[in-house]
Amino acid sequence: MSQTQTQRSSQVDLLHGPILKSLLLFALPIMASRVFQQIYNTMDTLIVGYTLGDSSIAAMGACSSIYEMMTGFTFGVGNGLAIVTARCFGRQETDRMKKSVASCIVIGVAVTLIVTILATIFMHPLLRLLKTPAEILEESYSYISILSIFLFVMFAYNLCSGLLRAIGNSFMPLVFLIFSSLVNIVLDLLFISTFGMGVRGAAIATVIAQGISVVLCLIYIVTKAKILLPEKRHFAPDRGLYADLLAQGFSMGFMSSIIYVGSIVLQPGINSLGYETIAGHTAARKLFSFSMMPLSSMAQAVNTYVAQNRGADNWERVRKGIRYAYIFCFSVTACLIVIVTPLAPTMVHLISGSSDPTVLGNGARYLRVAIPFFFALGLVNCSRLALQALGEKILPLLSSFIELFGKIIFAMVFIPRYHYSAVIWCEPIIWCFMAAELVISLYRNPYMRKGKAGN
C-alpha cells in the first residue's frame, strides 16, 4: 500500500513528523465533530425547554442513561472494530485491511439488530424499573423508543467515521456532521415548534440528521477513500480476523456499555429527587459533555495514533504520544476551571431555559464539583483507549467494573442519605480510582516497558 495513495489533504500522518502537532491536528476535527454531534441533543434540550417546559426536559433526561448505554455499546463496538483496521493501515497491509472492513460490516449489522430488538422489548419495563415519574413516563417512552428503533443509523455513522479515522482522516466526518447538524436544528424547529410533535419530533429530527451523516460518509468512502472498499471476496470468513475483531469490538463495546449501566444504576436515585432536580442535572450533563470534549477527542486521537504506530512498530513514538496526551489533559482542566466555574449558573440557564432556582442551583453545583476532577477523567480516557489500541482487552474492562461497582455503592448507600450531593460527588471520586488503575496498567504493559512488537 503506497502511502501517497491514501494520504490526502484531509488526512493526518500519525506515523511520521512532530508528535504533538499530529495529535492536535487529528484531535481538533474529532472535537469539532463531537461538538456538532452534541448539538443534536443540545438543540433538542433548548427547543424543548423553551417550547414545552421543564417537564419535557425531564422526560428526555429520565431516559438519557438508557440511550447512552445503547449508543455507548454500539459506539464502542464500532471503534473497537476500527482499531484493527488502523493496525492494518500502519502495517501497510491493504488486503487484510479490506477484509477487516468487510468483517466490520457483517458484525455491525448483527450487533445493531440484536440491540434494537432487546431495546424494543424491554424499554417500557426498564423505564418503570428506573422509577421514572409517572407524569413523564409516556413522554419519555415516546422519545427513547424512536431513538432505539433507529439505533442502526447511529452505529453506521460511528463505523464509517471510525474507518475514516483509522486511515488518518478525522476531517471529513466533521464536514458531514456540520451539515447534518444544521439540518437537525431546522427539523427541531419544524417538528417541535411548527408541527407540535413534542419530544417525538425531537427524536425524529435527530434520526434524520444522523441518517444524512451516514449517507454523506458512504458517498465519500465510495468516491474518495476507495482503499476502504472491500470486494466480494473480502467477505469470505477469516476465523482469525473475526476472532480479533470480535474480541476488540466487544471489549470496547462492553467497556462503554458498562460505564452507562453505572449511569442507569444512578438514574433511579436521580429520578426520585423530583423533576426540578432531573431538569437541572440534565442541563448540567449537557454542559459536562461539551466541557469534556477536548479530553475525549484527544483520547480518540490517541487510540488511532497508538493503533497505527503499534502496527508500524514505532514504540518510542507510542510512549511519547501518550505523555503528550497526559500533559494536554492537565492543561485543558486548568482552563475549564477558570472558565466554567464562575459562569455555571448562567450556562445552566442558557441550556435549560429555566429560571427555577432549584434547577439552576443543582446544575451549577454539579459542574463546580466535576470540572476540577477532569484531569483524572482525561487520564482515564487516554489510558483506557491506549490500552485498547495496544491490544489489551481485560484491563480496560476492569476499569469499567470499578466505575460500575462504585456507582452501585453510591446508589445504595449514599444517595438515599445525602441525596443530590452524593450524585455530584460520585463520579469524581470514582475517576480517581480508575485513573490510578489504568495509568499503572498502561505503564506495566510489556509494549510500553520493553517496546516489543506483537500482533
C-alpha positions as CSV (number, residue, x, y, z in Angstrom):
1,M,0.0,0.0,0.0
2,S,1.6,3.2,-1.1
3,Q,1.4,6.0,1.5
4,T,0.8,8.5,-1.3
5,Q,-2.2,6.6,-2.5
6,T,-4.1,7.3,0.7
7,Q,-2.5,10.4,2.0
8,R,-4.7,13.3,1.1
9,S,-5.0,16.8,2.3
10,S,-7.8,15.8,4.7
11,Q,-5.7,13.1,6.3
12,V,-3.1,13.4,9.1
13,D,0.1,11.4,9.0
14,L,0.3,9.9,12.5
15,L,3.3,7.7,11.7
16,H,5.8,10.4,11.0
17,G,6.6,14.0,11.9
18,P,6.1,16.1,15.1
19,I,4.0,14.1,17.6
20,L,2.1,16.8,19.4
21,K,1.3,18.6,16.2
22,S,0.0,15.3,14.6
23,L,-2.1,14.6,17.7
24,L,-3.6,18.0,17.8
25,L,-4.3,18.2,14.1
26,F,-6.1,14.8,14.3
27,A,-7.9,15.6,17.5
28,L,-9.3,19.0,16.5
29,P,-11.7,17.7,13.9
30,I,-12.8,14.9,16.3
31,M,-13.5,17.6,18.9
32,A,-15.4,19.7,16.5
33,S,-17.4,16.6,15.4
34,R,-18.3,15.9,19.0
35,V,-19.4,19.5,19.4
36,F,-21.8,19.2,16.5
37,Q,-22.9,15.8,17.5
38,Q,-23.7,17.1,20.9
39,I,-25.6,19.9,19.2
40,Y,-28.1,17.3,18.1
41,N,-29.0,16.7,21.7
42,T,-28.5,20.2,23.0
43,M,-30.8,21.7,20.4
44,D,-33.4,19.2,21.5
45,T,-33.0,20.4,25.0
46,L,-33.0,24.1,24.2
47,I,-36.0,24.0,21.9
48,V,-37.9,21.6,24.1
49,G,-37.1,23.7,27.2
50,Y,-38.2,27.0,25.7
51,T,-41.2,25.5,23.9
52,L,-42.5,22.6,26.1
53,G,-41.1,23.4,29.5
54,D,-39.2,21.7,32.4
55,S,-41.3,18.5,32.4
56,S,-40.4,17.7,28.8
57,I,-36.7,18.3,29.5
58,A,-37.1,15.9,32.5
59,A,-38.8,13.3,30.2
60,M,-35.8,13.4,27.9
61,G,-33.4,13.3,30.8
62,A,-35.1,10.4,32.6
63,C,-34.3,8.1,29.7
64,S,-30.9,9.6,28.8
65,S,-28.9,6.9,30.6
66,I,-30.7,4.1,28.6
67,Y,-29.9,5.8,25.3
68,E,-26.3,6.5,26.3
69,M,-25.9,2.8,27.2
70,M,-27.2,1.7,23.8
71,T,-25.2,4.2,21.9
72,G,-22.2,3.6,24.1
73,F,-22.2,-0.1,23.3
74,T,-22.6,0.4,19.5
75,F,-20.0,3.3,19.5
76,G,-17.6,1.1,21.4
77,V,-18.1,-1.8,19.1
78,G,-17.6,0.4,16.0
79,N,-14.5,2.0,17.3
80,G,-13.1,-1.3,18.5
81,L,-13.5,-2.8,15.1
82,A,-11.8,0.2,13.5
83,I,-8.7,-0.3,15.7
84,V,-7.9,-3.5,13.8
85,T,-8.3,-1.6,10.5
86,A,-5.9,1.1,11.9
87,R,-3.3,-1.5,12.7
88,C,-3.5,-3.0,9.2
89,F,-3.1,0.5,7.8
90,G,0.0,1.1,10.0
91,R,1.5,-2.2,8.7
92,Q,0.5,-1.3,5.1
93,E,-1.5,-4.5,4.7
94,T,-4.1,-3.4,2.1
95,D,-5.8,-6.7,1.5
96,R,-6.2,-7.6,5.2
97,M,-7.5,-4.0,5.8
98,K,-10.2,-4.6,3.3
99,K,-11.1,-7.9,4.9
100,S,-11.3,-6.2,8.2
101,V,-13.8,-3.6,6.8
102,A,-15.9,-6.4,5.3
103,S,-16.0,-8.2,8.6
104,C,-16.8,-4.9,10.4
105,I,-19.9,-4.6,8.3
106,V,-21.1,-8.1,9.0
107,I,-20.5,-7.8,12.7
108,G,-22.1,-4.4,12.8
109,V,-25.3,-5.5,11.2
110,A,-25.7,-8.4,13.6
111,V,-24.9,-6.3,16.7
112,T,-27.3,-3.4,16.0
113,L,-30.1,-5.8,15.1
114,I,-29.8,-7.7,18.4
115,V,-29.5,-4.5,20.5
116,T,-32.5,-2.9,18.7
117,I,-34.7,-6.0,19.3
118,L,-33.8,-6.1,23.0
119,A,-34.4,-2.4,23.4
120,T,-37.8,-2.6,21.8
121,I,-38.9,-5.5,24.1
122,F,-37.6,-4.2,27.4
123,M,-37.8,-0.4,27.1
124,H,-41.1,0.2,28.9
125,P,-40.3,-2.1,31.8
126,L,-36.9,-0.6,32.1
127,L,-38.3,2.9,32.4
128,R,-40.5,1.8,35.2
129,L,-37.6,0.0,36.9
130,L,-35.7,3.2,36.8
131,K,-38.5,4.9,38.8
132,T,-39.3,7.4,36.1
133,P,-42.0,9.7,37.5
134,A,-45.5,8.7,36.3
135,E,-46.2,12.2,34.9
136,I,-43.4,11.9,32.4
137,L,-43.2,8.1,31.8
138,E,-45.1,8.1,28.5
139,E,-43.4,11.2,27.2
140,S,-40.0,9.5,28.0
141,Y,-41.0,6.4,26.2
142,S,-42.2,8.2,23.1
143,Y,-38.7,9.8,22.9
144,I,-36.5,6.9,23.6
145,S,-38.5,4.3,21.6
146,I,-37.9,6.2,18.3
147,L,-34.1,6.6,19.0
148,S,-33.8,2.9,19.9
149,I,-35.6,1.7,16.8
150,F,-33.2,3.7,14.6
151,L,-30.1,2.8,16.6
152,F,-28.5,1.3,13.4
153,V,-28.3,4.8,12.0
154,M,-26.0,6.0,14.8
155,F,-23.9,2.8,14.6
156,A,-23.5,3.2,10.8
157,Y,-22.1,6.7,11.2
158,N,-19.8,5.7,14.1
159,L,-18.4,2.8,12.0
160,C,-18.0,4.9,8.8
161,S,-16.3,7.7,10.7
162,G,-14.2,5.2,12.7
163,L,-12.9,3.7,9.5
164,L,-12.0,7.1,8.0
165,R,-10.1,7.9,11.2
166,A,-8.4,4.6,11.0
167,I,-6.6,5.8,7.9
168,G,-5.9,9.2,9.4
169,N,-8.9,11.2,8.2
170,S,-10.8,12.9,11.0
171,F,-11.7,15.9,8.9
172,M,-14.4,14.7,6.6
173,P,-16.6,13.2,9.3
174,L,-16.6,16.7,10.8
175,V,-17.7,18.3,7.5
176,F,-20.6,15.8,7.3
177,L,-21.7,16.5,10.9
178,I,-21.7,20.2,10.4
179,F,-24.1,19.9,7.5
180,S,-26.4,17.4,9.3
181,S,-26.3,19.5,12.5
182,L,-27.7,22.4,10.6
183,V,-30.4,20.2,9.2
184,N,-31.1,18.9,12.7
185,I,-31.7,22.5,14.0
186,V,-34.1,23.2,11.2
187,L,-36.0,20.0,11.7
188,D,-36.2,20.6,15.5
189,L,-37.8,23.9,15.0
190,L,-40.1,22.5,12.3
191,F,-41.3,19.4,14.2
192,I,-41.5,20.8,17.7
193,S,-42.5,24.4,17.3
194,T,-44.4,24.4,14.0
195,F,-45.9,20.9,13.9
196,G,-46.3,20.5,17.7
197,M,-44.9,17.0,17.7
198,G,-43.4,17.3,21.2
199,V,-40.4,15.2,22.2
200,R,-41.2,12.7,19.5
201,G,-40.4,15.4,17.0
202,A,-37.0,16.0,18.6
203,A,-36.2,12.3,18.3
204,I,-37.3,12.1,14.7
205,A,-35.2,15.2,13.8
206,T,-32.1,13.6,15.4
207,V,-32.6,10.3,13.5
208,I,-33.0,12.1,10.1
209,A,-29.9,14.3,10.8
210,Q,-27.8,11.3,11.7
211,G,-29.0,9.5,8.6
212,I,-27.8,12.3,6.4
213,S,-24.3,12.0,8.1
214,V,-24.3,8.3,7.2
215,V,-25.2,8.9,3.5
216,L,-22.5,11.6,3.1
217,C,-19.9,9.4,4.7
218,L,-20.7,6.5,2.4
219,I,-20.6,8.7,-0.7
220,Y,-17.2,10.0,0.4
221,I,-15.8,6.5,1.0
222,V,-17.0,5.2,-2.3
223,T,-15.6,8.2,-4.3
224,K,-12.5,9.4,-2.3
225,A,-11.5,6.6,0.1
226,K,-11.7,3.5,-2.1
227,I,-8.9,1.9,-0.1
228,L,-11.6,1.1,2.5
229,L,-13.9,-0.5,-0.1
230,P,-14.0,-4.3,0.2
231,E,-14.7,-6.6,-2.7
232,K,-16.9,-9.6,-2.6
233,R,-14.0,-11.9,-1.9
234,H,-13.1,-10.0,1.2
235,F,-16.4,-11.0,2.8
236,A,-15.2,-14.7,3.0
237,P,-15.0,-15.6,6.7
238,D,-11.5,-15.4,8.2
239,R,-11.7,-17.1,11.6
240,G,-8.5,-15.4,12.9
241,L,-9.6,-11.9,11.8
242,Y,-13.2,-12.4,13.1
243,A,-11.8,-13.5,16.5
244,D,-9.6,-10.4,16.6
245,L,-12.4,-8.1,15.6
246,L,-15.0,-9.6,17.9
247,A,-12.6,-9.6,20.9
248,Q,-11.6,-5.9,20.2
249,G,-15.0,-4.7,19.3
250,F,-16.9,-6.4,22.1
251,S,-14.2,-5.4,24.6
252,M,-14.7,-1.7,23.8
253,G,-18.5,-2.2,23.4
254,F,-18.9,-3.8,26.8
255,M,-16.5,-1.3,28.3
256,S,-18.6,1.6,27.1
257,S,-22.0,0.0,28.0
258,I,-20.8,-0.9,31.5
259,I,-20.0,2.7,32.0
260,Y,-23.6,3.6,31.1
261,V,-25.0,0.8,33.1
262,G,-23.5,2.6,36.0
263,S,-25.4,5.7,35.0
264,I,-28.6,3.6,34.8
265,V,-27.9,2.5,38.4
266,L,-27.8,6.1,39.5
267,Q,-30.8,7.1,37.4
268,P,-33.5,5.9,39.9
269,G,-31.9,7.9,42.7
270,I,-31.8,11.0,40.5
271,N,-35.4,10.4,39.2
272,S,-36.6,10.0,42.8
273,L,-35.5,13.6,43.6
274,G,-38.2,15.3,41.5
275,Y,-38.4,16.8,38.1
276,E,-36.6,20.0,39.1
277,T,-33.5,18.1,40.1
278,I,-33.8,15.9,36.9
279,A,-34.0,19.1,34.8
280,G,-31.0,20.7,36.5
281,H,-29.0,17.5,36.2
282,T,-29.9,17.1,32.6
283,A,-28.8,20.6,31.7
284,A,-25.6,20.2,33.7
285,R,-24.8,16.9,31.9
286,K,-25.2,18.6,28.5
287,L,-22.6,21.2,29.6
288,F,-20.5,18.4,31.1
289,S,-20.5,16.7,27.7
290,F,-19.4,19.9,26.0
291,S,-16.6,20.5,28.5
292,M,-15.1,17.1,28.3
293,M,-14.9,17.1,24.5
294,P,-11.3,18.2,24.3
295,L,-10.3,15.3,26.6
296,S,-12.4,12.7,24.9
297,S,-11.2,13.9,21.5
298,M,-7.6,13.6,22.5
299,A,-8.3,10.2,23.8
300,Q,-9.8,9.1,20.5
301,A,-6.8,10.6,18.7
302,V,-4.5,8.6,21.0
303,N,-6.5,5.5,20.2
304,T,-5.9,5.7,16.4
305,Y,-2.4,7.1,16.9
306,V,-1.3,4.2,19.1
307,A,-3.0,1.6,16.9
308,Q,-1.3,2.8,13.7
309,N,2.1,3.1,15.4
310,R,1.7,-0.3,17.1
311,G,1.1,-1.7,13.6
312,A,4.2,0.0,12.3
313,D,6.3,-1.0,15.4
314,N,7.0,2.7,16.3
315,W,7.2,2.0,20.1
316,E,9.1,5.1,21.2
317,R,6.6,7.2,19.2
318,V,3.8,5.4,21.1
319,R,5.3,6.3,24.5
320,K,5.9,9.9,23.6
321,G,2.4,10.4,22.2
322,I,0.8,9.2,25.5
323,R,3.0,11.5,27.5
324,Y,1.9,14.5,25.4
325,A,-1.7,13.4,25.8
326,Y,-1.4,13.5,29.6
327,I,0.0,17.0,29.5
328,F,-2.8,18.1,27.3
329,C,-5.4,16.8,29.8
330,F,-3.9,18.7,32.7
331,S,-3.8,21.9,30.6
332,V,-7.4,21.6,29.5
333,T,-8.6,21.0,33.0
334,A,-6.9,24.2,34.3
335,C,-8.6,26.2,31.5
336,L,-12.0,24.8,32.2
337,I,-11.8,25.6,35.9
338,V,-11.2,29.2,35.1
339,I,-13.9,29.5,32.5
340,V,-16.8,27.2,33.7
341,T,-16.7,27.6,37.5
342,P,-17.8,31.3,37.7
343,L,-20.3,31.0,34.8
344,A,-22.0,27.8,35.8
345,P,-25.5,29.2,36.8
346,T,-25.7,31.3,33.7
347,M,-24.7,28.4,31.5
348,V,-27.3,26.1,33.1
349,H,-30.0,28.8,32.4
350,L,-29.0,29.1,28.8
351,I,-29.1,25.4,28.2
352,S,-32.3,24.6,30.1
353,G,-34.3,27.8,29.5
354,S,-35.3,27.6,33.2
355,S,-35.3,30.3,35.8
356,D,-36.2,27.9,38.7
357,P,-33.6,28.4,41.5
358,T,-33.6,24.6,42.2
359,V,-32.8,23.8,38.6
360,L,-30.1,26.4,38.3
361,G,-28.6,25.7,41.7
362,N,-28.3,21.9,41.3
363,G,-26.9,22.2,37.8
364,A,-24.3,24.7,38.9
365,R,-23.2,22.6,41.9
366,Y,-22.7,19.6,39.7
367,L,-20.4,21.5,37.3
368,R,-18.4,23.2,40.0
369,V,-17.6,19.8,41.6
370,A,-17.0,17.8,38.5
371,I,-14.8,20.2,36.4
372,P,-11.7,20.2,38.8
373,F,-11.6,16.4,38.5
374,F,-11.4,16.4,34.7
375,F,-7.7,15.8,34.9
376,A,-8.5,12.3,36.3
377,L,-11.2,11.8,33.7
378,G,-8.7,12.7,31.0
379,L,-6.1,10.2,32.3
380,V,-8.9,7.5,32.4
381,N,-9.9,8.1,28.8
382,C,-6.4,8.4,27.3
383,S,-5.0,5.4,29.2
384,R,-8.1,3.2,28.5
385,L,-8.1,3.8,24.8
386,A,-4.3,3.5,24.6
387,L,-4.5,0.1,26.2
388,Q,-7.2,-0.9,23.8
389,A,-5.1,0.1,20.8
390,L,-2.2,-1.9,22.2
391,G,-4.4,-5.0,22.1
392,E,-5.3,-5.1,25.8
393,K,-8.9,-6.2,26.4
394,I,-9.3,-7.1,30.1
395,L,-7.7,-4.2,32.0
396,P,-9.9,-1.5,30.3
397,L,-12.9,-3.6,31.1
398,L,-11.7,-3.8,34.7
399,S,-11.8,0.0,35.0
400,S,-15.4,0.0,33.8
401,F,-16.3,-2.5,36.6
402,I,-14.6,-0.3,39.1
403,E,-16.9,2.5,37.9
404,L,-20.0,0.3,38.0
405,F,-19.4,-1.0,41.5
406,G,-18.7,2.5,42.7
407,K,-22.0,3.8,41.4
408,I,-23.8,0.8,42.9
409,I,-22.4,1.6,46.3
410,F,-23.3,5.3,45.9
411,A,-26.8,4.4,44.7
412,M,-27.5,2.0,47.6
413,V,-25.7,3.8,50.5
414,F,-25.0,7.5,49.9
415,I,-27.8,8.8,47.6
416,P,-30.6,7.8,49.9
417,R,-28.9,9.7,52.8
418,Y,-27.2,12.6,51.1
419,H,-29.5,13.0,48.0
420,Y,-28.1,15.1,45.1
421,S,-24.8,15.9,46.9
422,A,-24.0,12.2,46.6
423,V,-24.8,12.2,42.9
424,I,-22.5,15.1,42.4
425,W,-19.5,13.6,44.2
426,C,-20.0,10.0,42.9
427,E,-18.1,10.2,39.6
428,P,-15.2,12.5,40.6
429,I,-14.3,10.0,43.4
430,I,-14.6,7.0,41.1
431,W,-12.5,8.7,38.3
432,C,-9.5,9.0,40.7
433,F,-9.6,5.2,41.5
434,M,-10.0,4.4,37.8
435,A,-7.1,6.7,36.8
436,A,-4.8,5.0,39.2
437,E,-5.6,1.6,37.9
438,L,-5.4,2.5,34.3
439,V,-2.2,4.5,34.4
440,I,-0.4,1.8,36.4
441,S,-1.7,-0.9,34.0
442,L,-0.6,1.1,30.9
443,Y,3.0,1.6,32.1
444,R,3.2,-2.0,33.1
445,N,2.2,-3.1,29.7
446,P,5.1,-5.0,28.0
447,Y,4.8,-2.9,24.9
448,M,5.3,0.3,26.9
449,R,8.1,-1.1,29.1
450,K,10.1,-3.2,26.6
451,G,8.9,-1.9,23.2
452,K,8.4,-5.5,21.9
453,A,6.3,-5.8,18.8
454,G,3.3,-8.0,18.8
455,N,0.1,-8.7,17.0
